[in-house]
Amino acid sequence: MATSTSFLSRSLFLSFRVPPSSLYLLRGGERVCKRERQMRRCKMAIVRLIACCVLCISLGHIPSSLAVILRTTDKIVWANEFEPVELTCLIESISTNNPRIEWKKIRNGIPSYVYFQRKIAGDLENRAQLREPANILIFNTTRSDTAEYRCEVAAIDDQRDFDEILIRLAVRGV
């Protein structure tokens, strides 16, 4: 049996000018190179990957690398009056280099900017700063800071280009 296999390999080598080690025998006697078989597998894998991505996108599931995704450490934050507090807006995933970040204070259903066009504004002017990536640190809280705050991040280079989180701040008097 070993002689016939080596004879077959030698004859294939001579007829196809391919080294015998790279030949692979498939069902039905079809002779195919290992490299060609690997290329077919690779092409099939790429087709499957593309089909999976198309399916995910059509169902509304966007991979996190293509979407801006935010989270916070606390959705409800308690602070004592005249003490500092940090509202966290953590960017978990983003592709855009310089996203637009905005913070709004919502009191009695009416929003007002507290961070807009890269500046602290409104009620928090001179009392807060933006910390990386998008957290707001209020140095000296007052009871009038009690409100709902919305962090909004717009990332034009991402497929899902907008996300927001709401944080409720309650300031206790001392």
N, C-alpha and C positions, 0 to 999 in steps of 0.2 A: 504494500500500500504506500509506503514512504517513497518508493521509487517512482510510482506513477504520479504522485503529487509533485515531486521535484521535476519530473519530465514535463508535466503540465505547466508549472511555473516557468521553466526554461523556454518552452515553446511560446508561451504568452509574452515573455520578455522579448523574444526575437521578433514576434509579429507586431507588437504594439510599441516597442522601444520604450517600455516603462519598466522601472525596476520591479522585480518580482515581489518585494516586500510591500509595495504600495497597492498591489492588486487585492481585490476582495471579491469573492464569488457570492452572488445573490441567488435567491430561489429561481428556478427555471433556467439555470445555466447562464444568466445574463452577467457579463463581466463588467464591473464598474470599479473605477479607481476610488480609493479611500477618500482622497481629497474631494472628488466629485460628490461622494456621499455626504461628506461633512458640509459642503456648500449647500446641498439640498436641505439638510437639517437646519442650517443657519437661516436660509431663506424662509423655511416654514416657521421658525421661531419668530422671525421679524414680522411675518404676516399675522401670526397669533398675537403678538404684542400690539400691533396696529389695531387689530380687531378689538382687543381688550380696551385700548384707549378710546376708540370710537364709541364702544358700548358704555363705558364709564361717563364720558362727556355727554352722550345722548340721554343718560339717566340723571344727569345733574351732579354726578360725583366727579369733582375735579381734584386731581392729585394735589397734595399740599404744596408741592414745589411750584405750582402754577397759580397759587392763590395767596392773597394776603389773609392771614389768620391771626386773630387777637385772642388774648385771654387775660384774666386778672387774678391776683392772689385772693382778693376779697371783694365780693359784690356789695357787701354792706360794711361800711367802715364807721367806727365810733371814735371820736376824738374829744379831748377836753379843751375847753375854750382857752385861748392864748398859748396853745402848744402846737408844735409842728405835726403835720400828717402828710403821708404820701399816698396818692391814688395811683394804682399800678395799671398800666396799659402795656402789656407785654406782647411784642410782635413775635409769634412763633414761626411764621413762615412768610417769606416775601421774596420776590425776584427783583423788584424795582429798587434802584440805588437810593434815590431821594424821594421817599413817599411824602404826600401831603398829610400832615398831622393837624387835627383840630380838636379842641376840647370845648364843650358847651356846658353851661350850667342851666339846668331846667328847673325852674321854680314856678309853681302854680301853672304848669303846662306851657310856660313861656320860655323858650331857649334864648340864651345870650352867650356871646363868645367870651371865653376866658383864656383861650390860646388860639390865635389866628394869625396867619401870614408870618409864622416864626416869631411871634411876640406874645408875651402875656398881656392880656387886655381886661377891660371891665373891672369887676369887683376884686380880682386878684392882682391887678397891676401893682407893682412894688411890694407884693407880699408872697410871691410864688416864683418858681422857676421850673422849666421843663428839664427833666433828667432823662438820660438815655435808657431805653430807646424812646419811650413816649410817656414816661411817668410824670405826674405833676406833684411837686413838693410845695405844700402851703406852709409858710414859716410860722404864721401867727393866726390860728383859726379864730373865727368869731362865730357867734350863733347864726349870723346872717349867711354863713357859708353852708348851713344845713340845706341840702338840695340833692337832686339827682344830677350826676355828671356823666356826660357821654363823650367817650373817646372815639374819634373817627379817623380812619387811616385809608387814604386813597392811593393806590399803586397802579399807575397807568400801564406798566409793562406786564402786569399779571393778568391771567385770564379772568379770574374773579378779582376785580380791581378795587373792591371796597369791603370794609368790615367795620363794625362798631361794637362797643360794649358799654353797658350802663353800670354805674357804680353809685350807690346811695351813701351819702355822707351825713352823719348825724353828729352835731357838735353839742356837747353837754356844758352847761354853765357851771362855774366853780363857786 
